[in-house]
Amino acid sequence: MPETSTLISCTGTITRAELANVPTPPSTATHVPIPHASVVDALVETLAHRQIAVVGEEFALSADGMEMFGVLDLATGFEGCRFAIGIRNANNKRFRLACTVGLRVFVCHNLAFRGDYSPVLAKHSKHFSLEDALSIGVDRMQRNFEPMRQQVDNWRDQQLSTAAAKLSIYRAFIEGDLEVPKYLARRVHDLYFNPQHEEFQPRTMWSLSNAFTSAFKELDPIPQFKATAKLGAFLESANLFGG
């Protein structure tokens, strides 16, 4: 893959070394762009200070290199899952530097987030401290590790009726409650009712979640990151239990 921002494909992932070659636009009086690689390096250092090791990482860029999405897989985890942190940065003022807590599911290497991206304190102003912002942000995310583990345990225990699962898929794609391409509806349906992995044979919320995230892997990286970040909140609000 060519190591220039104008040639990096927005349909694939890149390495941190390639990320370091992406140019950063000049600062203005009110906006100070932050190199994407500096954001990632600072986040990894912040995690290291808390004895949290990074064991995997992937990054994706918008076509012009101005927006970056990334995922860091952490050594910390629990049965079948490893915690992950999603991070995004924009040097075109489109959105603020933000992070979210996630999971990497071992059996199918799926990515799942607890919620949408949360802004990390401040805009890219001249008074913005990347290190301070990430320190507070990581502390907040770390406090979500246990709630996320509990959420997964609850989803593994919660049985879904056939009608409830179908209603969730209908709401997501037909009613548009989840901003994802409608053509994935059939794929989610097939993955849930004809799962490819034994772990997802039980008709539970956990199996339904993984049917969605497995289908999302057909998307390009940035749309995939965005879709998975919104999925958890959608399923939590769907009120499917007991249906």
C-alpha positions as CSV (number, residue, x, y, z in Angstrom):
1,M,0.0,0.0,0.0
2,P,1.5,3.4,-1.0
3,E,2.5,5.4,2.1
4,T,0.9,8.7,1.0
5,S,-2.4,10.0,2.2
6,T,-3.7,10.8,-1.2
7,L,-3.3,7.2,-2.3
8,I,-4.3,5.3,0.8
9,S,-7.5,3.4,0.1
10,C,-10.5,4.3,2.2
11,T,-11.8,0.7,1.7
12,G,-9.0,-1.0,3.7
13,T,-7.2,-0.7,6.9
14,I,-3.7,0.7,7.4
15,T,-0.9,0.2,9.9
16,R,0.3,2.7,12.5
17,A,3.5,3.2,10.6
18,E,1.5,4.2,7.5
19,L,-0.7,6.4,9.7
20,A,2.5,8.4,10.6
21,N,2.9,9.3,6.9
22,V,-0.5,11.1,6.7
23,P,0.0,14.9,6.4
24,T,-1.6,17.1,9.0
25,P,-3.2,20.4,7.8
26,P,-1.8,23.7,9.2
27,S,-3.2,25.2,12.3
28,T,-5.4,28.3,12.4
29,A,-6.1,30.8,15.2
30,T,-9.0,28.6,16.5
31,H,-8.2,25.1,15.3
32,V,-5.1,23.0,15.9
33,P,-5.2,19.8,13.9
34,I,-3.6,16.8,15.7
35,P,-1.7,14.2,13.7
36,H,-3.6,10.9,13.7
37,A,-0.4,9.0,14.7
38,S,0.2,11.3,17.7
39,V,-3.4,10.6,18.9
40,V,-2.7,6.8,18.7
41,D,0.8,7.1,20.3
42,A,-0.6,9.1,23.2
43,L,-3.4,6.7,23.7
44,V,-1.1,3.7,23.8
45,E,1.2,5.5,26.2
46,T,-1.8,6.4,28.5
47,L,-2.9,2.8,28.5
48,A,0.7,1.6,29.3
49,H,0.8,3.9,32.4
50,R,-2.2,1.9,33.6
51,Q,-0.5,-1.4,32.9
52,I,-3.0,-2.1,30.0
53,A,-1.2,-3.7,27.1
54,V,-2.3,-3.4,23.5
55,V,-2.2,-6.7,21.6
56,G,-3.7,-5.7,18.3
57,E,-4.6,-2.6,16.3
58,E,-6.2,-1.5,13.1
59,F,-6.9,1.9,11.5
60,A,-8.8,3.4,8.6
61,L,-8.8,6.8,6.9
62,S,-11.3,8.8,5.0
63,A,-10.4,9.2,1.3
64,D,-8.7,12.6,2.0
65,G,-6.9,11.4,5.1
66,M,-8.6,14.0,7.3
67,E,-10.6,11.5,9.4
68,M,-9.3,8.5,11.2
69,F,-11.0,5.6,12.9
70,G,-9.1,3.0,14.9
71,V,-9.4,0.1,17.2
72,L,-6.9,-1.1,19.8
73,D,-7.4,-4.6,21.2
74,L,-6.3,-4.9,24.8
75,A,-4.8,-7.7,26.7
76,T,-7.6,-7.4,29.3
77,G,-10.7,-9.6,28.7
78,F,-13.0,-12.3,29.9
79,E,-14.4,-15.6,28.5
80,G,-14.6,-15.4,24.7
81,C,-13.9,-11.7,24.5
82,R,-11.1,-9.2,24.8
83,F,-11.7,-5.5,25.6
84,A,-11.0,-3.0,22.9
85,I,-11.0,0.8,22.6
86,G,-12.3,2.6,19.5
87,I,-10.9,6.0,18.7
88,R,-11.7,8.6,16.0
89,N,-10.0,11.9,15.1
90,A,-10.9,14.5,12.5
91,N,-8.7,17.3,11.3
92,N,-11.5,18.9,9.2
93,K,-13.7,19.9,12.2
94,R,-16.3,17.3,11.2
95,F,-16.3,15.7,14.7
96,R,-14.3,15.9,17.9
97,L,-11.7,13.5,19.1
98,A,-13.6,10.7,20.7
99,C,-13.3,7.2,22.1
100,T,-15.6,4.3,22.9
101,V,-15.3,1.0,24.8
102,G,-15.5,-2.2,22.8
103,L,-15.0,-5.9,22.6
104,R,-13.2,-8.2,20.2
105,V,-15.1,-11.5,20.1
106,F,-12.7,-14.4,19.7
107,V,-14.7,-17.0,17.9
108,C,-15.5,-14.8,14.9
109,H,-13.1,-11.9,15.5
110,N,-16.1,-9.6,15.6
111,L,-15.9,-6.1,16.9
112,A,-18.7,-4.8,19.2
113,F,-18.9,-1.4,21.0
114,R,-20.9,-0.6,24.2
115,G,-22.1,2.7,22.8
116,D,-21.5,5.5,20.4
117,Y,-18.2,7.5,20.5
118,S,-18.0,9.9,23.4
119,P,-16.1,13.2,22.9
120,V,-12.8,13.5,24.8
121,L,-13.3,16.7,26.6
122,A,-12.3,19.6,24.3
123,K,-12.1,20.7,20.7
124,H,-8.8,21.0,18.9
125,S,-8.0,24.5,20.3
126,K,-4.6,25.9,21.1
127,H,-5.2,25.2,24.8
128,F,-6.1,21.5,24.2
129,S,-3.9,19.0,26.0
130,L,-4.0,15.7,24.2
131,E,-2.3,13.8,27.1
132,D,-4.7,15.2,29.8
133,A,-7.7,14.6,27.7
134,L,-6.8,11.0,26.9
135,S,-5.9,10.3,30.6
136,I,-9.4,11.3,31.7
137,G,-10.9,9.5,28.8
138,V,-9.2,6.3,29.5
139,D,-10.2,6.4,33.1
140,R,-13.8,6.8,32.1
141,M,-13.6,3.9,29.6
142,Q,-11.8,1.7,32.1
143,R,-14.8,2.2,34.5
144,N,-17.0,0.7,31.7
145,F,-15.0,-2.6,31.5
146,E,-17.0,-4.3,34.2
147,P,-20.4,-3.0,33.1
148,M,-19.6,-4.2,29.6
149,R,-18.7,-7.7,30.9
150,Q,-22.0,-7.7,32.8
151,Q,-23.9,-6.7,29.7
152,V,-22.4,-9.6,27.7
153,D,-23.3,-12.0,30.6
154,N,-26.8,-10.7,30.6
155,W,-27.1,-11.0,26.8
156,R,-25.9,-14.6,26.9
157,D,-28.6,-15.4,29.5
158,Q,-31.5,-13.6,27.9
159,Q,-33.5,-15.8,25.6
160,L,-35.2,-14.3,22.5
161,S,-38.4,-15.5,20.8
162,T,-38.3,-15.8,17.1
163,A,-40.8,-12.9,16.8
164,A,-38.6,-10.7,19.0
165,A,-35.5,-11.4,16.9
166,K,-37.3,-10.7,13.6
167,L,-38.8,-7.5,15.1
168,S,-35.3,-6.3,15.9
169,I,-34.1,-6.9,12.4
170,Y,-37.2,-5.2,11.0
171,R,-36.7,-2.2,13.2
172,A,-33.1,-1.9,12.3
173,F,-33.4,-2.1,8.6
174,I,-37.0,-1.5,7.5
175,E,-37.9,1.2,10.0
176,G,-34.4,2.6,9.9
177,D,-33.7,2.7,13.6
178,L,-30.1,1.7,12.9
179,E,-28.1,3.6,10.2
180,V,-26.8,0.7,8.2
181,P,-27.3,-0.4,4.6
182,K,-30.7,-2.2,4.1
183,Y,-29.1,-5.0,2.0
184,L,-27.5,-6.4,5.1
185,A,-30.9,-7.4,6.6
186,R,-31.0,-10.8,4.9
187,R,-27.4,-11.4,6.0
188,V,-28.2,-10.7,9.7
189,H,-31.3,-12.9,9.4
190,D,-29.3,-15.8,8.0
191,L,-26.5,-15.5,10.5
192,Y,-28.9,-15.4,13.4
193,F,-31.2,-18.3,12.4
194,N,-28.4,-20.3,10.8
195,P,-25.3,-19.5,12.8
196,Q,-21.9,-20.4,11.6
197,H,-20.5,-21.0,15.1
198,E,-21.7,-23.3,17.8
199,E,-21.4,-20.5,20.4
200,F,-24.2,-18.6,18.7
201,Q,-26.6,-21.5,18.4
202,P,-28.7,-20.4,21.5
203,R,-31.4,-17.9,20.6
204,T,-30.2,-15.1,22.8
205,M,-29.4,-11.4,22.5
206,W,-25.7,-12.2,22.4
207,S,-26.3,-14.4,19.3
208,L,-28.3,-11.6,17.7
209,S,-25.7,-9.0,18.5
210,N,-23.1,-11.2,16.8
211,A,-25.3,-11.7,13.8
212,F,-25.3,-8.0,13.3
213,T,-21.6,-7.5,13.9
214,S,-20.8,-10.4,11.6
215,A,-22.8,-8.9,8.8
216,F,-21.2,-5.5,9.4
217,K,-17.8,-7.0,8.5
218,E,-19.0,-6.8,4.8
219,L,-18.8,-3.0,5.1
220,D,-15.7,-1.0,4.5
221,P,-13.8,-0.2,7.8
222,I,-15.1,3.3,8.6
223,P,-18.8,2.4,8.0
224,Q,-18.2,-0.8,10.0
225,F,-16.7,1.1,12.9
226,K,-19.7,3.5,12.9
227,A,-22.3,0.8,12.6
228,T,-20.9,-1.3,15.5
229,A,-20.6,1.8,17.7
230,K,-24.4,2.4,17.4
231,L,-25.5,-1.2,17.6
232,G,-25.2,-1.6,21.4
233,A,-27.5,1.3,22.1
234,F,-30.0,0.1,19.5
235,L,-30.2,-3.4,21.0
236,E,-30.5,-2.0,24.6
237,S,-33.4,0.3,23.6
238,A,-35.2,-2.3,21.5
239,N,-36.9,-3.9,24.5
240,L,-36.9,-7.3,23.0
241,F,-36.9,-9.5,26.1
242,G,-39.9,-11.6,26.7
243,G,-41.2,-10.9,23.2
